[in-house]
Amino acid sequence: MCGISGIYSFSKSAEQYISFVEKSIATLRKRGPEVQLVQCKGNAVLGHARLAILDTSAAGNQPFTDRTGRYTIVYNGEFYNYRDFYPELHADGITCTSTTDTEVLLYLYCKYGKDCVSKINGFFAFAIYDSLEDTLFVARDRMGIKPLYYIQTDSFFGFSSELKGILEFPFERQLNKNALFAYLQLMYVPAPMTMVQQVVKLMPGCSLFVSKKGVEEKRYFSLQTNSDACVPSYEEAQKTLVQKLTESVQMRLISDVPLGTFLSGGIDSSVVSTIASRYVDNLQTFSIGFKDNPYIDETKYARLVAKNIHSQHTEIQIDNQTLEESVYDILNSIDEPFADSSAIAVHVLCNRVKPYVTVALSGDGADELFAGYHKHMAHYRLQQHPRVNSLLALGHPLVKRLPQSRSNAVFNTFRKLVKYTEVAGMNPDDVYWKLCCFASQEQALAELKDKHVDLQEIRALYSVEKSGSDINSVLLADQKLVLANDMLTKVDRMSMENSLEVRTPFLDHTLVDFVNSLPTEYKINGKMKKRILQDAFRKDLPAELYGRSKKGFEVPLQLWCKEAFLDLENQLLSPSFVKEQNIFESDAIINVVEQSKSYSQSFAPMQVWALLVFQSWWKRYFS
């Protein structure tokens, strides 16, 4: 796992950009703490920060050039099936000088050109410069596990693993108001937008071909449901799922450095850890416990699984003070405003796991594939009970007065009831967006001084597929919007901030294609979410894992708004600072801060956290 940056010059000598790429790579040091190198090749400057996973010797350092000197690559990711191509390369007369996947990928590009991406099973973002043709090829993995930002100006094309890497390049920074509006609702900036004008995220499953003629974008992979596929029986589908997931986990166990798994005690991570334990002796597993919040603590379930698979288990107990201290690390390092508060707990987990292993397997992606979130059950019930929903919608004005919180069982039930009665009776598109958002369009606009935003651009980002009444279309929309922009961004940034590589077996593209072809009833019914996943591994997991409510990595935002955030609020949300900044309505910000200290508005603490994250970022890069 690594960080990459580079510039392709349209006009000036590329050597004039070397210092900019050097500064860019310096910002990515935690993504690759071991070696940072920058090279100028023809009209391109390529930079790389290395976290060595395969072939930890200097032979695997990048930028990496082929034996002819024509092609040079910088690469972030893992290409799990790279060894399968050794016989083909040998037949072509190529002897590799390293045992890295980087070298194999480069020679596949030499042979197949742009089509090399179709041969890769893994997660990646890379750039390859052809000095003979003077072209640059850039690509991102199918699911969007690894990030890639880029900018195109009249003078140059630039790319980087993170937005802060792009911000070291020579261009005028301007805030993207549409992105800010979307962020205030979602808590993240959805691709392809970024918080900075001109800078774009390369979409998952897409590539770019850069030359003096300009930049050509191509989609090589699309997520889709396959309604025409021959549907296997439920029993046969379970067998195929077990086989494909087992193959995916096996493939992701390749490593020349210590490897383990995250084990939360939920179904997803327990399945991954159980499979991995069959192929790794004394597998190291890690769980995180919340001393001050027993409601979300799942360590007892993780212990049951660890005992069942005989893993070398480490339980990391953290308290509110530990989480609170991590807040400042995140604010100081974040490359683009991102306010999913569970990132704080993920940051602590990665920080505590890094001393033991350099690679960890996780259960990420399963919820978006198999309908694992509470909102998926809400979608299901909305479709099944239209008359009941109409009656519930009438009760929303009364229900919304109930106290709401994520850190208390009763108040959390009230929170979900309020949300459900609010969306009952809406059309599928509106329901989907409402259940994705933490703040309404009206709430977000109220906070902004400039209320001229392009609602059509934002609307296009979240539209559910045409078959909006089908849960599979909701899951597909989640995979494109929530998974890529929230869940995977969170894991990438928090793990890379701690120089830890996290691999996601559920997101093997062949497994994703198979699961997306299965009918809705295999995934969810009135009693069970993630039905086929739970049933397929029922005999392998402790019975105690079944029939209990899903928990998440929650943090005590409501408490912090009353105590820990006071200094930050005084610095970043004070009326004088907000007025000088001239982005937000001061009265609206004061109102949100006041609401965050009560239980009347469950969104307010999250909105305050989103504002603090943005303000800290803006102060660092725009003030």
Backbone torsions as a table, in degrees:
resi	resn	phi	psi	omega
1	MET	NA	141.5	-169.3
2	CYS	-152.9	-175.2	170.0
3	GLY	-127.3	140.8	180.0
4	ILE	-129.3	149.8	174.2
5	SER	-150.7	158.1	176.9
6	GLY	-176.4	163.8	177.2
7	ILE	-135.5	133.3	171.3
8	TYR	-108.2	124.7	-175.6
9	SER	-89.9	128.4	176.1
10	PHE	-85.9	-21.8	-173.2
11	SER	-138.0	-64.7	-175.3
12	LYS	-68.7	168.7	172.1
13	SER	-64.2	134.8	-177.6
14	ALA	-62.6	-25.5	-178.5
15	GLU	-59.4	-26.4	179.7
16	GLN	-68.6	-13.3	-178.6
17	TYR	-101.1	-0.4	-175.8
18	ILE	-58.4	-45.2	-177.0
19	SER	-64.8	-32.8	179.0
20	PHE	-68.2	-40.8	179.4
21	VAL	-70.1	-36.2	176.8
22	GLU	-60.9	-43.5	177.6
23	LYS	-65.8	-37.9	179.1
24	SER	-62.9	-46.3	179.4
25	ILE	-64.4	-33.7	178.4
26	ALA	-61.6	-33.8	178.7
27	THR	-70.8	-18.5	-176.9
28	LEU	-101.1	15.6	-173.0
29	ARG	-55.8	-36.9	-178.5
30	LYS	-71.4	-23.0	174.6
31	ARG	-70.5	-28.6	179.9
32	GLY	-146.4	80.0	-171.6
33	PRO	-76.0	-12.5	-169.8
34	GLU	-85.3	-45.2	-178.3
35	VAL	-142.9	133.3	173.7
36	GLN	-125.4	121.6	-177.2
37	LEU	-133.6	146.0	176.3
38	VAL	-133.0	134.4	178.8
39	GLN	-135.0	147.0	174.1
40	CYS	-101.9	124.3	179.2
41	LYS	-128.5	107.9	179.9
42	GLY	57.1	-120.7	-179.7
43	ASN	-94.5	17.2	-179.0
44	ALA	-129.5	147.3	170.6
45	VAL	-118.6	122.7	-175.8
46	LEU	-119.2	135.3	-179.1
47	GLY	-128.9	150.7	-176.0
48	HIS	-148.0	136.8	173.0
49	ALA	-117.8	120.9	-167.5
50	ARG	-104.3	131.9	164.1
51	LEU	-112.7	104.4	-171.1
52	ALA	-74.3	124.2	177.6
53	ILE	-118.7	-45.3	176.5
54	LEU	-113.2	133.4	-176.7
55	ASP	49.8	83.8	-175.4
56	THR	-76.2	1.9	179.2
57	SER	-76.9	173.5	179.7
58	ALA	-65.4	-16.0	179.3
59	ALA	-63.1	-19.9	-179.4
60	GLY	-97.9	5.4	179.6
61	ASN	-66.1	152.8	178.1
62	GLN	-129.1	160.2	4.0
63	PRO	-59.2	143.0	-175.5
64	PHE	-116.2	127.6	-177.4
65	THR	-112.8	141.4	-179.3
66	ASP	-70.3	171.9	-172.6
67	ARG	-65.5	-22.4	179.6
68	THR	-84.6	-16.6	-177.4
69	GLY	85.9	1.2	-175.4
70	ARG	-81.8	-43.2	-172.7
71	TYR	-109.2	137.5	177.3
72	THR	-133.2	135.4	-176.0
73	ILE	-121.9	145.2	161.7
74	VAL	-124.5	134.4	-164.4
75	TYR	-145.1	134.0	176.6
76	ASN	-124.1	116.6	178.2
77	GLY	145.7	-167.7	176.3
78	GLU	-137.3	133.3	-177.3
79	PHE	-114.0	91.1	-164.7
80	TYR	-67.3	-31.0	-177.1
81	ASN	-95.8	23.5	-173.8
82	TYR	-63.3	-31.9	-178.2
83	ARG	-67.2	-22.3	179.0
84	ASP	-63.5	-19.0	-174.9
85	PHE	-97.4	-1.0	178.0
86	TYR	-57.4	-46.9	178.9
87	PRO	-59.7	-40.0	179.9
88	GLU	-64.9	-44.2	179.0
89	LEU	-64.9	-40.7	178.8
90	HIS	-61.3	-41.2	178.6
91	ALA	-64.0	-28.0	177.8
92	ASP	-84.1	2.3	178.7
93	GLY	82.7	18.6	-178.4
94	ILE	-102.4	125.0	174.0
95	THR	-111.3	119.5	-177.4
96	CYS	-71.5	143.4	179.5
97	THR	-94.6	-4.9	178.2
98	SER	-138.4	177.6	174.0
99	THR	-113.1	31.5	-179.0
100	THR	-92.5	155.8	171.6
101	ASP	-72.9	-22.9	179.4
102	THR	-57.3	-47.9	-177.2
103	GLU	-65.4	-41.0	178.8
104	VAL	-62.9	-44.4	178.8
105	LEU	-59.2	-43.0	-179.6
106	LEU	-61.8	-43.5	-179.5
107	TYR	-71.9	-26.5	173.3
108	LEU	-67.5	-35.8	175.9
109	TYR	-68.4	-40.4	177.2
110	CYS	-55.5	-36.4	-174.9
111	LYS	-89.8	-43.5	-171.5
112	TYR	-108.4	-7.0	-178.8
113	GLY	63.2	-139.1	-175.6
114	LYS	-59.5	-26.2	-177.1
115	ASP	-73.1	-3.3	-179.7
116	CYS	-60.5	-28.5	-177.2
117	VAL	-63.7	-27.5	-179.0
118	SER	-70.8	-15.8	-178.0
119	LYS	-94.2	-8.1	-173.1
120	ILE	-91.8	128.7	168.5
121	ASN	-110.9	111.9	-177.6
122	GLY	162.4	-161.6	175.9
123	PHE	-126.6	141.0	-170.1
124	PHE	-166.6	157.8	163.3
125	ALA	-146.0	126.0	-176.8
126	PHE	-149.1	164.1	176.0
127	ALA	-138.4	135.1	179.6
128	ILE	-126.0	124.6	179.4
129	TYR	-101.8	130.5	176.7
130	ASP	-103.9	107.1	-174.9
131	SER	-72.6	-24.3	179.6
132	LEU	-74.6	-47.7	-179.7
133	GLU	-87.2	-10.7	-176.6
134	ASP	56.0	55.6	179.3
135	THR	-131.5	158.2	178.2
136	LEU	-127.3	127.8	177.0
137	PHE	-110.4	127.9	-176.6
138	VAL	-126.9	137.0	-179.2
139	ALA	-145.8	154.3	177.6
140	ARG	-128.6	148.9	-174.6
141	ASP	-64.9	166.1	-170.8
142	ARG	-62.5	-38.2	-174.1
143	MET	-96.2	-10.6	-178.0
144	GLY	81.5	31.3	-179.8
145	ILE	-70.4	-40.7	177.8
146	LYS	-103.8	138.2	-174.7
147	PRO	-85.7	156.7	170.3
148	LEU	-155.2	121.6	176.6
149	TYR	-105.6	149.4	174.9
150	TYR	-148.5	161.9	178.3
151	ILE	-140.7	140.9	175.8
152	GLN	-123.8	119.1	175.5
153	THR	-116.2	-179.7	176.9
154	ASP	-65.6	-26.6	-173.9
155	SER	-97.2	-31.6	-174.0
156	PHE	-155.7	161.6	168.4
157	PHE	-111.5	128.9	-179.8
158	GLY	-127.8	149.9	179.2
159	PHE	-140.8	158.3	177.1
160	SER	-164.2	158.9	178.4
161	SER	-69.8	-24.7	-178.9
162	GLU	-138.1	157.9	-179.1
163	LEU	-61.0	-37.2	-178.9
164	LYS	-63.9	-25.7	174.6
165	GLY	-68.4	-39.5	177.4
166	ILE	-66.7	-35.1	-175.8
167	LEU	-68.1	-8.8	174.2
168	GLU	-84.9	-6.7	-178.6
169	PHE	-84.6	158.4	-174.6
170	PRO	-81.6	91.2	172.9
171	PHE	-153.8	162.5	-178.3
172	GLU	-82.5	124.1	-179.1
173	ARG	-79.5	129.6	175.8
174	GLN	-136.8	136.7	-178.7
175	LEU	-71.2	139.3	177.1
176	ASN	-92.7	104.4	-174.8
177	LYS	-67.2	-35.0	177.0
178	ASN	-64.4	-40.4	179.0
179	ALA	-64.6	-39.5	178.5
180	LEU	-63.5	-41.7	178.9
181	PHE	-61.9	-45.1	178.6
182	ALA	-64.4	-39.8	179.9
183	TYR	-61.0	-41.9	-178.7
184	LEU	-64.3	-25.1	177.3
185	GLN	-87.8	-43.0	-170.4
186	LEU	-95.5	-23.7	-173.1
187	MET	81.8	5.2	174.3
188	TYR	-151.1	166.0	179.2
189	VAL	-99.6	114.8	-177.0
190	PRO	-75.4	138.8	177.2
191	ALA	-67.5	150.5	7.6
192	PRO	-87.0	1.6	-179.0
193	MET	-66.5	155.1	166.4
194	THR	-132.9	173.1	-178.3
195	MET	-75.7	-2.2	-178.4
196	VAL	-121.3	129.0	176.5
197	GLN	-57.0	143.4	179.7
198	GLN	82.6	-27.7	-179.0
199	VAL	-87.6	134.9	-174.2
200	VAL	-129.3	147.4	169.8
201	LYS	-88.9	132.4	172.2
202	LEU	-69.9	129.2	-176.7
203	MET	-71.4	150.3	175.6
204	PRO	-56.2	144.3	178.1
205	GLY	71.6	20.0	-178.6
206	CYS	-123.2	156.9	175.7
207	SER	-133.8	161.9	177.7
208	LEU	-126.9	140.7	174.0
209	PHE	-119.5	115.7	-171.8
210	VAL	-110.6	130.3	176.5
211	SER	-147.6	-178.0	178.0
212	LYS	-62.2	-19.9	179.4
213	LYS	-77.3	-17.4	-178.3
214	GLY	133.1	-155.5	-175.7
215	VAL	-122.3	124.0	179.4
216	GLU	-111.6	123.5	179.6
217	GLU	-101.7	142.4	179.9
218	LYS	-139.9	137.1	174.1
219	ARG	-94.6	124.6	180.0
220	TYR	-107.8	-8.4	179.4
221	PHE	-150.1	138.0	177.9
222	SER	-129.9	133.6	171.5
223	LEU	-72.4	134.8	179.4
224	GLN	-160.0	156.2	171.1
225	THR	-91.0	146.1	-177.8
226	ASN	-115.5	86.5	-177.3
227	SER	-71.5	-16.7	-179.6
228	ASP	-88.2	-5.7	-178.2
229	ALA	-67.1	149.2	176.0
230	CYS	-70.8	119.0	-174.9
231	VAL	-83.5	119.5	177.5
232	PRO	-73.1	163.3	173.8
233	SER	-64.1	161.6	-179.2
234	TYR	-59.6	-39.2	-179.7
235	GLU	-67.4	-43.8	179.1
236	GLU	-67.0	-37.0	178.9
237	ALA	-63.6	-38.2	176.7
238	GLN	-61.7	-44.1	-179.6
239	LYS	-62.3	-43.6	-179.9
240	THR	-65.6	-39.2	178.4
241	LEU	-61.3	-46.6	179.3
242	VAL	-60.1	-43.8	-179.1
243	GLN	-63.6	-48.3	-176.3
244	LYS	-68.0	-39.7	-179.8
245	LEU	-70.1	-36.5	176.6
246	THR	-62.4	-44.1	177.8
247	GLU	-62.9	-39.7	-179.5
248	SER	-64.6	-44.8	178.8
249	VAL	-63.7	-46.3	179.5
250	GLN	-55.0	-45.5	-177.9
251	MET	-60.9	-33.7	-175.5
252	ARG	-89.4	9.9	176.5
253	LEU	-94.4	-0.7	178.8
254	ILE	-70.4	122.1	-179.3
255	SER	-168.5	144.8	173.7
256	ASP	-102.1	10.1	178.0
257	VAL	-130.9	165.2	-178.2
258	PRO	-56.6	140.1	-174.1
259	LEU	-132.9	145.0	176.4
260	GLY	-149.9	-167.5	178.2
261	THR	-134.7	148.2	167.6
262	PHE	-76.8	134.5	-179.4
263	LEU	-133.1	94.4	-175.7
264	SER	-80.9	-23.1	-173.2
265	GLY	102.2	-5.0	173.5
266	GLY	-84.1	171.8	-176.9
267	ILE	-61.0	-45.2	-170.7
268	ASP	-62.5	-56.0	-178.5
269	SER	-68.3	-29.7	178.7
270	SER	-67.5	-38.6	177.3
271	VAL	-64.4	-48.0	-179.4
272	VAL	-60.7	-44.9	-178.9
273	SER	-66.0	-39.0	179.4
274	THR	-62.5	-46.0	178.8
275	ILE	-64.6	-46.2	-178.0
276	ALA	-60.4	-34.8	-177.9
277	SER	-64.0	-20.1	179.5
278	ARG	-77.2	-16.4	-174.9
279	TYR	-121.3	-7.0	-179.9
280	VAL	-124.1	121.1	176.9
281	ASP	-70.2	136.5	178.7
282	ASN	51.0	48.6	179.0
283	LEU	-53.6	133.9	176.0
284	GLN	-88.3	125.4	177.1
285	THR	-121.4	150.6	-174.5
286	PHE	-135.5	132.4	174.1
287	SER	-129.6	157.5	-178.8
288	ILE	-118.4	133.7	179.5
289	GLY	-115.6	149.3	-177.5
290	PHE	-112.3	97.6	-176.3
291	LYS	-55.2	-42.3	-171.7
292	ASP	-91.4	1.0	-178.3
293	ASN	-141.2	76.7	-177.9
294	PRO	-61.4	-21.0	-180.0
295	TYR	-60.0	-36.3	-178.0
296	ILE	-105.3	2.0	-178.6
297	ASP	-76.8	123.5	-178.4
298	GLU	-118.9	18.8	-174.3
299	THR	-63.1	-30.0	-179.3
300	LYS	-65.0	-32.9	177.9
301	TYR	-74.2	-38.0	176.1
302	ALA	-61.9	-38.8	178.3
303	ARG	-61.7	-41.0	179.0
304	LEU	-60.5	-44.2	179.9
305	VAL	-66.8	-45.6	-179.7
306	ALA	-58.1	-41.4	178.4
307	LYS	-66.2	-38.3	-178.1
308	ASN	-65.9	-36.2	-176.5
309	ILE	-102.2	1.3	177.7
310	HIS	58.4	44.1	179.4
311	SER	-86.7	162.2	174.3
312	GLN	-86.3	93.8	-166.1
313	HIS	-96.6	136.2	175.8
314	THR	-121.3	124.8	-179.9
315	GLU	-105.2	122.4	-177.2
316	ILE	-105.1	108.5	179.9
317	GLN	-93.5	128.1	178.8
318	ILE	-127.9	155.8	178.0
319	ASP	-120.2	177.9	-177.5
320	ASN	-61.1	-32.6	179.9
321	GLN	-65.7	-40.9	178.2
322	THR	-61.8	-45.2	178.2
323	LEU	-62.3	-42.6	-178.8
324	GLU	-61.0	-41.7	179.0
325	GLU	-64.9	-32.4	-179.4
326	SER	-70.5	-23.8	178.7
327	VAL	-53.6	-43.3	-176.2
328	TYR	-70.3	-34.2	175.7
329	ASP	-62.3	-42.3	-178.7
330	ILE	-67.4	-45.4	-180.0
331	LEU	-60.6	-34.4	-177.4
332	ASN	-81.0	-15.1	-173.2
333	SER	-116.1	-13.2	-170.8
334	ILE	-64.5	136.2	-175.2
335	ASP	-90.4	-26.7	178.1
336	GLU	-148.7	139.9	-179.0
337	PRO	-48.2	126.0	-178.9
338	PHE	-149.5	117.3	-167.0
339	ALA	-122.0	22.2	169.6
340	ASP	-67.5	109.1	-170.8
341	SER	-67.2	-19.3	177.6
342	SER	-65.6	-15.3	176.1
343	ALA	-60.3	-27.9	-180.0
344	ILE	-63.9	-45.9	178.7
345	ALA	-68.2	-37.7	178.2
346	VAL	-64.6	-37.4	177.2
347	HIS	-60.7	-46.1	179.6
348	VAL	-63.1	-43.8	179.1
349	LEU	-58.2	-49.9	-178.4
350	CYS	-62.9	-39.0	179.3
351	ASN	-62.3	-40.1	-177.7
352	ARG	-79.7	-24.6	-179.4
353	VAL	-82.6	-31.9	-175.1
354	LYS	-53.0	-38.7	178.7
355	PRO	-62.6	-18.8	-177.8
356	TYR	-96.0	-43.5	-175.3
357	VAL	-138.3	163.0	175.6
358	THR	-108.1	-16.3	178.8
359	VAL	-128.8	134.8	177.0
360	ALA	-134.5	136.4	174.2
361	LEU	-91.8	142.0	-178.4
362	SER	-128.6	170.9	177.9
363	GLY	-98.0	15.6	-177.6
364	ASP	-60.4	143.5	176.8
365	GLY	101.4	-22.4	-176.2
366	ALA	-64.7	-39.0	-178.6
367	ASP	-61.5	-40.9	-179.2
368	GLU	-75.0	-21.4	178.4
369	LEU	-86.1	-41.4	-169.4
370	PHE	-110.3	7.9	-179.7
371	ALA	68.3	67.0	-175.3
372	GLY	-103.7	-7.9	-176.9
373	TYR	-90.0	156.1	175.7
374	HIS	-57.7	-35.2	-178.7
375	LYS	-65.3	-26.7	177.5
376	HIS	-68.6	-38.1	174.9
377	MET	-67.0	-34.6	176.5
378	ALA	-62.5	-46.7	176.6
379	HIS	-56.8	-45.2	-178.1
380	TYR	-60.5	-47.8	-177.5
381	ARG	-69.5	-32.7	176.2
382	LEU	-62.2	-35.2	179.9
383	GLN	-77.1	-31.1	-173.9
384	GLN	-85.8	-25.3	-171.2
385	HIS	-131.4	62.9	-175.3
386	PRO	-61.3	-36.9	-177.9
387	ARG	-70.6	-43.6	178.1
388	VAL	-61.7	-38.8	-179.0
389	ASN	-63.2	-36.6	179.2
390	SER	-62.8	-39.0	177.9
391	LEU	-68.8	-41.1	180.0
392	LEU	-64.0	-36.0	-179.6
393	ALA	-61.4	-33.7	179.2
394	LEU	-66.0	-26.9	-178.2
395	GLY	-87.5	-1.0	-176.3
396	HIS	-59.1	-42.8	-179.4
397	PRO	-56.8	-31.0	177.8
398	LEU	-83.2	-43.0	-175.9
399	VAL	-63.2	-35.4	-174.2
400	LYS	-67.5	-10.1	177.6
401	ARG	-80.2	-10.7	-178.0
402	LEU	-68.7	147.5	176.2
403	PRO	-66.3	142.1	-174.5
404	GLN	-134.1	139.5	177.3
405	SER	-164.4	154.7	177.1
406	ARG	-92.1	-10.6	-172.1
407	SER	-104.7	11.3	-179.5
408	ASN	-138.1	133.1	-172.8
409	ALA	-59.8	-47.0	-177.7
410	VAL	-69.0	-48.8	-178.9
411	PHE	-65.2	-31.0	177.7
412	ASN	-69.0	-36.8	175.2
413	THR	-63.0	-42.8	176.2
414	PHE	-60.8	-41.8	-179.2
415	ARG	-59.1	-45.8	-179.7
416	LYS	-67.4	-35.8	178.0
417	LEU	-65.9	-41.9	177.9
418	VAL	-60.7	-45.5	180.0
419	LYS	-62.3	-42.9	-176.5
420	TYR	-66.1	-46.6	-179.5
421	THR	-65.3	-26.5	179.2
422	GLU	-69.5	-37.6	-175.3
423	VAL	-93.3	-12.2	-179.8
424	ALA	-58.6	124.9	179.6
425	GLY	96.4	-10.7	177.6
426	MET	-75.2	161.6	174.4
427	ASN	-77.4	160.9	-173.3
428	PRO	-54.4	-41.5	179.6
429	ASP	-62.2	-45.6	-178.5
430	ASP	-67.6	-37.9	177.9
431	VAL	-62.7	-45.7	-177.7
432	TYR	-59.3	-48.6	-177.8
433	TRP	-64.5	-42.2	-178.6
434	LYS	-61.8	-39.8	-178.9
435	LEU	-77.1	-15.1	174.5
436	CYS	-85.3	-26.6	-170.6
437	CYS	-91.0	150.6	173.4
438	PHE	-103.3	-13.6	175.8
439	ALA	-141.7	146.9	-178.8
440	SER	-77.8	167.8	176.3
441	GLN	-58.7	-40.4	-178.9
442	GLU	-65.8	-42.3	179.8
443	GLN	-64.3	-42.8	-179.4
444	ALA	-66.4	-43.3	179.7
445	LEU	-64.6	-35.5	-179.4
446	ALA	-61.9	-28.3	-177.9
447	GLU	-82.7	-18.5	-174.7
448	LEU	-95.6	139.0	174.1
449	LYS	-70.9	-48.6	179.1
450	ASP	-88.6	108.6	-175.1
451	LYS	-97.0	11.3	177.8
452	HIS	-90.1	92.4	178.6
453	VAL	-121.9	153.3	-178.9
454	ASP	-87.6	92.8	-177.9
455	LEU	-65.7	-29.2	179.8
456	GLN	-65.5	-41.4	179.3
457	GLU	-60.9	-42.2	-178.6
458	ILE	-72.9	-39.6	179.0
459	ARG	-58.6	-36.3	-178.2
460	ALA	-66.3	-19.4	-176.5
461	LEU	-76.0	-23.8	-168.7
462	TYR	-124.3	5.9	-176.1
463	SER	-61.4	129.2	177.5
464	VAL	-71.7	152.5	-179.7
465	GLU	-56.4	168.5	-175.5
466	LYS	-57.0	-36.9	179.1
467	SER	-83.3	58.1	-172.2
468	GLY	-61.6	-17.2	-179.8
469	SER	-82.3	-6.6	-175.7
470	ASP	-97.7	134.1	-179.9
471	ILE	-60.0	-32.8	179.7
472	ASN	-60.5	-33.9	177.9
473	SER	-70.2	-33.2	176.0
474	VAL	-65.8	-43.4	179.7
475	LEU	-64.7	-39.1	178.6
476	LEU	-64.1	-42.4	177.0
477	ALA	-62.8	-39.3	177.2
478	ASP	-63.1	-40.8	179.9
479	GLN	-63.8	-33.9	-178.9
480	LYS	-81.7	-37.2	-174.5
481	LEU	-100.0	-63.8	-172.0
482	VAL	-72.1	-47.2	-176.7
483	LEU	-61.5	-53.8	-174.5
484	ALA	-69.6	-38.5	-171.4
485	ASN	-93.7	-24.2	-178.5
486	ASP	-110.1	-69.5	-171.3
487	MET	-61.7	-49.1	-177.2
488	LEU	-72.9	-34.3	175.5
489	THR	-62.5	-44.4	179.2
490	LYS	-58.2	-49.5	-177.2
491	VAL	-67.0	-42.0	179.7
492	ASP	-62.0	-49.3	-175.0
493	ARG	-68.5	-42.6	-176.6
494	MET	-72.9	-35.4	177.9
495	SER	-72.4	-42.7	-178.9
496	MET	-70.0	-28.1	175.2
497	GLU	-63.9	-22.2	179.0
498	ASN	-112.0	15.6	177.7
499	SER	54.0	44.1	179.3
500	LEU	-121.4	132.0	176.7
501	GLU	-92.9	128.8	177.7
502	VAL	-114.5	128.1	-179.1
503	ARG	-110.9	146.0	-170.8
504	THR	-124.1	89.4	-177.0
505	PRO	-59.0	-31.1	-179.3
506	PHE	-65.9	-16.5	-175.2
507	LEU	-103.1	18.8	167.2
508	ASP	-58.3	128.3	-171.2
509	HIS	-63.4	-29.3	178.1
510	THR	-71.1	-35.9	176.0
511	LEU	-68.2	-42.1	178.6
512	VAL	-60.3	-45.2	178.6
513	ASP	-59.0	-41.8	-179.5
514	PHE	-65.7	-48.5	-177.5
515	VAL	-64.3	-39.2	-179.7
516	ASN	-67.7	-16.9	178.9
517	SER	-87.3	-8.6	-177.1
518	LEU	-82.4	148.5	-180.0
519	PRO	-69.2	157.6	-178.1
520	THR	-54.5	-42.0	-174.7
521	GLU	-66.0	-15.8	174.7
522	TYR	-75.2	-20.1	-173.0
523	LYS	-104.6	-34.9	-174.8
524	ILE	-151.0	140.6	168.8
525	ASN	-139.0	-170.4	-175.4
526	GLY	-65.3	-14.4	-175.7
527	LYS	-114.2	-21.8	-169.9
528	MET	-142.5	134.4	168.8
529	LYS	-96.3	156.0	-179.8
530	LYS	52.7	43.6	-170.9
531	ARG	-57.6	-53.4	-174.7
532	ILE	-68.0	-34.9	178.1
533	LEU	-66.0	-44.2	179.7
534	GLN	-64.4	-43.8	-177.5
535	ASP	-70.1	-36.8	-176.8
536	ALA	-64.6	-28.3	-175.9
537	PHE	-117.0	16.8	-176.5
538	ARG	-59.2	-39.4	-177.9
539	LYS	-72.6	-15.4	-176.1
540	ASP	-97.4	-14.4	-173.3
541	LEU	-113.8	151.9	175.9
542	PRO	-58.8	139.7	-177.5
543	ALA	-60.0	-28.2	-177.4
544	GLU	-63.9	-18.0	-179.1
545	LEU	-74.7	-16.3	-174.3
546	TYR	-94.0	149.9	173.7
547	GLY	75.5	21.1	178.0
548	ARG	-121.5	159.5	-174.8
549	SER	-72.5	144.0	176.9
550	LYS	-70.1	136.6	175.2
551	LYS	-117.0	162.6	177.9
552	GLY	-128.9	-178.5	176.9
553	PHE	-84.3	76.0	-179.2
554	GLU	-85.4	153.0	174.2
555	VAL	-127.2	155.4	-172.4
556	PRO	-79.9	65.8	-177.7
557	LEU	-60.5	-39.6	-177.9
558	GLN	-60.8	-43.2	177.8
559	LEU	-65.0	-43.1	-178.7
560	TRP	-63.5	-34.5	179.0
561	CYS	-63.1	-25.8	179.1
562	LYS	-87.9	-22.9	-173.1
563	GLU	-129.6	-71.4	-167.9
564	ALA	-66.9	-29.7	-175.1
565	PHE	-86.2	-1.6	-172.4
566	LEU	-59.4	-45.1	179.2
567	ASP	-64.7	-42.6	178.8
568	LEU	-63.2	-42.5	178.8
569	GLU	-61.9	-41.1	179.5
570	ASN	-64.3	-33.4	179.8
571	GLN	-79.6	-47.3	-166.0
572	LEU	-102.8	-20.4	-177.2
573	LEU	-120.6	16.9	179.1
574	SER	-68.1	146.3	179.4
575	PRO	-53.8	-37.2	-178.5
576	SER	-67.8	-43.0	180.0
577	PHE	-67.6	-43.3	-179.8
578	VAL	-63.2	-39.7	179.8
579	LYS	-66.6	-42.4	179.4
580	GLU	-66.1	-37.2	-179.3
581	GLN	-67.4	-38.3	174.7
582	ASN	64.7	37.9	175.2
583	ILE	-113.7	-38.8	-174.2
584	PHE	-111.6	156.1	171.9
585	GLU	-79.0	117.2	-174.4
586	SER	-59.6	-42.3	-178.8
587	ASP	-64.2	-38.6	179.8
588	ALA	-66.6	-37.3	179.2
589	ILE	-67.5	-42.6	177.4
590	ILE	-59.3	-41.3	-179.3
591	ASN	-64.0	-43.8	179.3
592	VAL	-63.8	-42.3	179.5
593	VAL	-62.0	-41.3	179.1
594	GLU	-66.1	-42.3	179.5
595	GLN	-64.1	-30.8	-176.8
596	SER	-65.7	-16.0	-176.8
597	LYS	-94.1	4.3	177.1
598	SER	-124.2	173.5	179.5
599	TYR	-96.6	10.4	-174.7
600	SER	-78.3	-27.9	-178.5
601	GLN	-128.3	105.3	-175.3
602	SER	-68.8	-22.8	-177.9
603	PHE	-77.4	-24.1	-169.8
604	ALA	-60.3	-45.9	178.3
605	PRO	-59.6	-38.5	178.3
606	MET	-67.9	-35.6	178.8
607	GLN	-68.1	-38.3	176.5
608	VAL	-63.3	-43.7	177.6
609	TRP	-61.2	-41.7	178.2
610	ALA	-61.3	-40.9	179.2
611	LEU	-67.1	-40.7	179.0
612	LEU	-64.2	-41.5	179.0
613	VAL	-62.4	-47.7	-179.5
614	PHE	-62.5	-46.6	-177.0
615	GLN	-61.9	-41.9	178.3
616	SER	-62.1	-43.5	178.6
617	TRP	-65.0	-46.5	-178.4
618	TRP	-62.3	-40.6	-178.9
619	LYS	-63.8	-35.3	-178.4
620	ARG	-73.7	-38.9	-170.8
621	TYR	-109.6	-14.9	-175.7
622	PHE	-124.1	-23.8	-174.2
623	SER	-66.5	NA	NA
